[in-house]
Structure formats: C-alpha cells, structure tokens
Amino acid sequence: MRERIRELRQRRANLVKQAREILDRAEQEKRSLSADEEQQYQNIMSEVENLRKQIEREEELAALEDEMRGNSQQGEPHRPNPSGAPNTRQNPRATEEYRSAFRRYLRDGLSGITADELRAMQADNDAGGGYLVAPQQFVNELLANVTEDTPFRKFARVFTLTTAASLGVPTLDRSQDDAEWTAELAVGGETEVKFGKRELRPHPLSKEAKISNKLLRLAVMDAEQIVLQELARIFAETMEKAYMTGDGVAKPLGIFKASKDGISTARDVASKKDANNIITFDGLKNAKYKLHQKYWKNARWLFHIDSIAEIAKIKDNNGQYIWSDSVVDGEPDRLLGFPILISNFVPNDTADGKYIGALADLSKYWIADSLEMQIQRLLEAHYKTNQTGFVGRMESDGMPVLEEAFVRIKVG
C-alpha cells in the first residue's frame, strides 16, 4: 500500500514538473501560452488533481487498515454506561440480525423479509410509504464514505447525533479577549462571549440512487455495499456544495455566503485584478495577514481547481513561484506556507465583487449528522430500464461558528 502511494506521488510530481516546464518555456520566450500549451497545461492540472484525490483515498484507507490491525491485536475496550452500570441492552438497529434483514430488503425488496422484520424496520405506521430505518452500521459506513468523498469534512468538526434534535450549541460571535496582567488586588477588564441565533439542527436531505437489477443480483458484490457507495457519492456532492455556498435555510450555511449568522462581509479582502491574473500575490498576502496568527496552525486555503490553475502561475517580487509542490508522502501542496484544499464547489466566477477563495481554520466549521436515516426501495418506477431506485433520507446541518477564523477573497 505504501509503495503504491509513493508511486502515485511520483507520477504527480512528474506531471507538476511538466506543467512547470510549459510555463517556464513561455516565460523564457517572453510570450503568453499558446492555445495548445494552455490546453496541455489544463489537462495536466486536471490529472494532478485526480491523482491528489486518489492519494488521499489511499492514505486514508492505509490509516484505517493500520487502525483495524491495532484493534484486532488489542481488542475493543469495554465502555460502561455513564451511570456506571454495565451495558445490558443493545440498540436493536445495531444488531447483526437487523442488518441481515436490511440487506435482504435491499436485494429482494419486501419479499425478502418477514412481517415481523418489516414491523421492526418501518419508519412509521404507513407501510405503503415503503421507508425503512437503516441499521446504525450502515449509516456509520455511509457517513465515512461521505467524508471520503468530501475532504472538507476531514478538517471540519463533525458531531454525530443519535436523533435529529438540535445540537444546542449556538454560534460564537467572537472569542474571548486575552487575559490581562493585573496588580494583586486589581481586576482585569470585563469580557464576554456573545452568541448568535442559529443552532446546528439537522435538516432533511433526500437523494435517489438508481442501480442495475443485474448488478444487485450478482454475488460478486454485496447489494448493501453497492447502495451504500452510490448514496454516499450523491449525498457527498450535495453536502459539500452546501458547506461552500448554502444559504442556511433548511440546509447548511456555507463559507461563501455572507451572513450575520455565519461569516459577515467584515471578513472579506479584495484581490485586485492585474493584466495577467484574477487572483494576485498581494491579494493572497492580504488574506494571510487578515487571519490572526492563532489560527495559522490549522489554516488551509480553499479554492476551485480553475483558480488553482491560475495561482500556480503567480510569482513573487523576486520572480519565484509562490506555489510549493509537495514531493513528500502525506504532505499537501502549499501556498504562502499553508496547505491547500480544492473543492469544485468553491465559487470560481471572476466577475468583480464575487468570492473566489478563502483561508480558514476549518475546525471552526461545525457539522451535525443525525444517525436517523431511512431507505425506500423503488422497483416499479424504473422497470423500463431494468433498474431499482433507492431513496435515502438523512438529516444534517453545518455552519461556521467563529467568523474570525475565516477570511474570504473577493475579486476586484
């Protein structure tokens, strides 16, 4: 596994070198990129991004495998109830019997489960609705897959709620002031933590995955895993988009949505266009020094891949590229000392006044996922294409909780 990761990183480093050679050649000849060179450059950068995602997946999987090997050697620790009494009851949704029935439902529909199993799994009293409550293991694995497909979630703070109730944690308008040195009997200046009005309250999100009936019948891959992976993929896209640009109405509040409940326009800096670039060296430096040093340790840039292609061409006042390519296993590319996170849902509109990127401590973006999830199996709806539809209904929310940990870059 580690050898494969090294090979991928070397391939990526070679591609980055090719991209740099294209830019350097044009620079030496004191001309702009030709149409062919521009296309070649864009193709290389796209492949570089694909390899980056593949490397992240391989590294996370390797870490999980190491963790599982450790658990298998040491055993799982006993976790008593908070009251101190031993665990004598198990959540029915966490049992293997419940999950086995759920798997049969996914593969064969209602004909694959008994009447008693149906009653235990029904989401409500209306059996005609067809929604059954998914096992906790299924939901946990789906959320893990969503995080795999949405790297942003790895750096945000994620809470898992057993129900869809509010997390009850209001937003911080600002952090506490620093403590003061005082005389022995003196009292420092008063300080307070102000709270916003918006709370994390998981909102319903519904998505449908269409899967070939032939694939469901094949024994090569478990029907549960097929449904899980496809639902995770489409949930991840919708959730990541909301983390970036959601308006906070029955959905997460995004980083690039100016709001008094999240990040106000006071956290914006301008990057004035020049003859060559939409994003400038000075604009990036303004963003860096707008963010307080106490957030630098966990800070990351957020950009669209289109913006990255432009940033990679920027040079400092000494003619050196400000982009730092990583050639070390596990180390991300860097910009002005900070690692970079790419999302295709970060705005990339280059018109004046539009957001184009951000620098932030993403641990100050909180996400609340509910373990309550329902699945509906639709057979007749897609009979013409020989597919079965699976509608997943889960609940989640997200928002920035401390605006001073974020700086947005605005064009113009």
C-alpha positions, 0 to 999 in steps of 0.5 A: 500500500505504501509503495503504491502511494509513493508511486502515485506521488511520483507520477504527480510530481512528474506531471507538476514538473511538466506543467512547470516546464510549459510555463517556464518555456513561455516565460523564457520566450517572453510570450503568453501560452499558446492555445495548445500549451494552455490546453496541455497545461489544463489537462495536466492540472486536471490529472494532478488533481485526480491523482491528489484525490486518489492519494488521499483515498489511499492514505486514508484507507492505509490509516484505517487498515493500520487502525483495524490491525491495532484493534484486532491485536488489542481488542475493543475496550469495554465502555460502561454506561455513564451511570456506571452500570454495565451495558445490558441492552443493545440498540436493536438497529445495531444488531447483526440480525437487523442488518441481515434483514436490511440487506435482504430488503435491499436485494429482494425488496419486501419479499425478502423479509418477514412481517415481523422484520418489516414491523421492526424496520418501518419508519412509521405506521404507513407501510405503503410509504415503503421507508425503512430505518437503516441499521446504525452500521450502515449509516456509520459506513455511509457517513465515512464514505461521505467524508471520503468523498468530501475532504472538507469534512476531514478538517471540519468538526463533525458531531454525530447525533443519535436523533435529529434534535438540535445540537444546542450549541449556538454560534460564537460571535467572537472569542474571548479577549486575552487575559490581562496582567493585573496588580494583586488586588486589581481586576482585569477588564470585563469580557464576554462571549456573545452568541448568535441565533442559529443552532446546528439542527439537522435538516432533511436531505433526500437523494435517489440512487438508481442501480442495475437489477443485474448488478444487485443480483450478482454475488460478486458484490454485496447489494448493501455495499453497492447502495451504500457507495452510490448514496454516499457519492450523491449525498457527498456532492450535495453536502459539500456544495452546501458547506461552500455556498448554502444559504442556511435555510433548511440546509447548511450555511456555507463559507461563501455566503455572507451572513450575520449568522455565519461569516459577515462581509467584515471578513472579506479582502479584495484581490485586485485584478492585474493584466495577467491574473484574477487572483494576485500575490498581494491579494493572497498576502492580504488574506494571510495577514487578515487571519490572526496568527492563532489560527495559522496552525490549522489554516488551509486555503480553499479554492476551485481547481480553475483558480488553482490553475491560475495561482500556480502561475503567480510569482513573487517580487523576486520572480519565484513561484509562490506555489510549493509542490509537495514531493513528500508522502502525506504532505499537501501542496502549499501556498504562502506556507499553508496547505491547500484544499480544492473543492469544485464547489468553491465559487470560481466566477471572476466577475468583480465583487464575487468570492473566489477563495478563502483561508480558514481554520476549518475546525471552526466549521461545525457539522451535525449528522443525525444517525436517523436515516431511512431507505425506500426501495423503488422497483416499479418506477424504473422497470423500463430500464431494468433498474431499482431506485433507492431513496435515502433520507438523512438529516444534517446541518453545518455552519461556521461558528467563529467568523474570525477564523475565516477570511474570504477573497473577493475579486476586484 
